[in-house]
């Protein structure tokens, strides 16, 4: 836990580094602009299509008639926008993570390595296409898990728990692999990801929880649905900052553990390669 906390505070400090701030601009502009454009031109057609589909279901139409009879007819207007938001937000989170993983993480790892571990040998355990394939496979698994868990989101506590858990797992898998891809050998990467899987998973869960925070924008009231395209674009900005911090956190922790692994192997080859967490 000491190594995790040490990496955490170092990541917080590095967030203020001019290079990190500069690197975050391009993903923010590209992802945020693309999402805003899609939301601006596709929001109303998507809501209309969802509303049309809902009205074709007899059970949903019966529920709408009951709401009208209870004097709550205005609520039926919120159902379709809420469903569009419920589908769009997880996709935006995943896209933000992928943008950070592909565009910022390599530069972040180079920065951390050059400043803290200048003598750490790069053993090229994974090429860029390996990282891309791993990222794609984990993303597909996360999207399938999100789709499978959609019915459970109707239970109020679970909608606050399941998506962050899935995002956290995805962050752990993608960032854990990505920060070690260049410096660790295949065996070193597999060993570290296995032996340190629980700290890495805990870091991923914390990242998922932080990534869920921007979603609270939608809990401020029905008025947020009016500004949905703008709020989705603003959420991309927050998600990108969260995942940029997570990349720094994973880089500081994983590279420190890799250095410890090599130091332990060089000093006492017969001993356990990872005797305990760094402090």
N, C-alpha and C positions, 0 to 999 in steps of 0.2 A: 504493500500500500504506500510505503514511503516513496518508491520509485514513481508510482502513478501520480501522487500529489506533487512531487518535484517536477515531473513533466507538465503537469497542469499549470503550475505557476510560470514555468518557462514559456509555455504556449501563450499565456495571457500577456506576458511581456513582449513576445515576438509579434503579437497582433498589432503593436504600435510601430513596428519596424517599417521604414519608408518603402522598402521593396514589397513587403506583404500588402501594404495599402495600395501600392501601384498595381500589383498583380491582380488585386480583387476588382479593379475597375472594369476590365474587359469582360469577365464573366457576368458581372452585374449588369452591364449595358446590354450584352448580347442576350442573355437569358431573360432579363427583365423586359427588354424591348420585344422579344419574340412572344413572350407570354402575354404582354399587354396587347400586342397586335391581335393575337388569337382571341383574347378575351373581348376586345373591342368589336371585332367583326364577327365572332362566332358565338358570343354569349346569348343573344336573343334567339338565333336559330336553334341553338342547343336546348334552351329552355322550352321553346315552342315544341320541339320534337319530343322532349321528355313528357311535356304536358299532354300531347296528343296520344302518346303511348299509354300513359296512365288512364286517360279517359276511355281507352278501349277495354280496360279490365273492369269487369262487372263488380268485383269486390271493392276496388278503389272508387268506382263511381258511387257505390252504395255508401262508402265512408264519406265522400264529398256531400252527398245528399243529407246525411246525418249531421254533418257540420253546418250545413245551411239551415237545417231545422233548429239547431241549437243556437243560431245566431252567430256562428263562428265561420261564416262563409269566407271571410278575409283570409283565413288560414289556408284554404285550398290554393290560394295564389302563391303561398310560400313553399309548397311541397316540391314543385318542379325545380325552382332555383336552388333549394337546399340539396336536392339530389345531385344536381350538376356540380355544386360546390363540393359535396362529399366525394365525388369521383375525381374532380379536378385537383383538389388540394394534395392528395397522396401522390398523384402523378407529378405535380409541381415539385414536391419534396424530392422525389426520386431523380427528376431531371436536374435539380440544383446540386444534388450530391454527385451525379455523374459529371456535371460541368466542372465542379471543383476537383474531382478525382482525376480527370483527364487534362485539365488546363493548368491547375495550380499546384497539385500535389508534387509532381516532379521538381518544380522550381523550389517549393518549400523544403523538400528533402535535401536538395543541394545546398540551400541556405543553412539549414541546421547542421548538416554534415561538415560544411566548410568552416563554420564558426565553432562548433563543439567537438567534432571528431575529424580533424583534418587528416589524420593518419589512418583512418578506417578504410581498409582496402575494399574496392568495388569488385565483387566476384561475379556480377552479372548472372544471378541465378534465374532470372526471368526476363525475357525480351518484352518489347512493348506489345507484341501481339499476344503473348501469354497473359499479360495484365489485362489487355482488352477482352480476351476470351473469358477470363475469370470474372471480370466485371459484368460482362454480358450475361453469363450464366447465373450469377448471383442476383442480377437485376430481374431476370425472368422469374427466378424463384420467389423473389420478394413481391413482384406484381401478382403472381399466382396466389401467394399467401394473402395479399390484400384483397384480391377478388373473392377468395374462399371465405374470408372472415367478414365480408360485407353484411350478411344477415345478423351477425352478432353485434354490429354497431348500433342496432336498434335498442340494445340494452345500455342505458345511459353510462354505467361505470366502464363498460368494455370499450366504448368508443374513445375513451380517454386513455386506454391502456394498450389495446392491441396495435393500432398504427404506430405509436412510438416504439413498441417492442420490435416490430418488423423493420422500421427504419433503423433502429439501433443495431439490429443484427446485420443489416445491409452495410451500414457504416463500418462495423467491425470487420466484415469480410473484405470489403473493397479497400478500405484505407490500410488495414493490417497487411494485406498482400502488397499494396502499392508502395508503401514506405520501405519495404524490405526488398522489393524486386531488383533494384540496382545494386545494392551493397551486399546482400546475403547470397550465399550459394543456395542451391536447391535444398540440400540437407539442413543447412542452418535455418532457412526460412521455415521448413516443415517442423523442425524441432521447436523453434521459438513460438510458432503459431499454435503448436500443441501444448507445450509446457506452460506457456503464458496465456492460454486461451481464456481463463477466467478473468484476469485483469483486463485483457483486451475486450472481452465481452461486456464487462462492467463499464469500460470507457464508451463502448458503443451504445449501451443503454442510456448513459448520461447524455450522449450526443442526441439520441432519439428523443429524450425528454426535452432537451433544449430546442430541438427542431420542431417539437410540438407547440412550443410557446407562441410562435406567430399565428397558429391556428386559433388562438383565443380571440383574435380580431373578429372572428365570426360569431362569437358569443355575446357581443355587445348589443345585439338587437337586430330586428328585421331590417332596419335602415341600412345595415351593411350590405344587404343584397342589392341595393340600388347602385352601390359603388363597387360591385363585385370585380369588374375587370381591373379597376385601379388597385383594389386591395390585393388581388392575386399577384399583380406585378410588384407591389410593395412587399408582399410575403417572400417573393423570390429574393429580394435584397436581404431580408433577414435570414432566410435559409442559407444563402450563400455565405454570409458572415459566420453563421454557426458552423458550417461544414469546413470553412477555411480554418477556423480555430481548431476544429477536430483534427484536421490534417496536421496542424502543428503539434497538437497533443500526441497523436499517434507517432509522429516522426521523432519527437524527443524521447518518448518511452521506448519505442522499438529499437532505435539506433543505440540507445544506452544499453539495452539488454543485449544487443548484438555485440557491442564492445565488451561487455562483461563475459559473454560466452567465449569469445576469443581469448580474452585475458585468462580465464579459468582454464581453457584448453591448453594454453601455452605454459602456464605456471604448474599445473598439475594434471597432466593428460589422463591419469588413471582415476581421477576423482569425478564426481558428478559434474556434468557440464554447467548446470545451473543450480548451485547450492542454495540459493535463496534470493529473495528480491533485493534489488539495490536500494540504498538509502541515500 
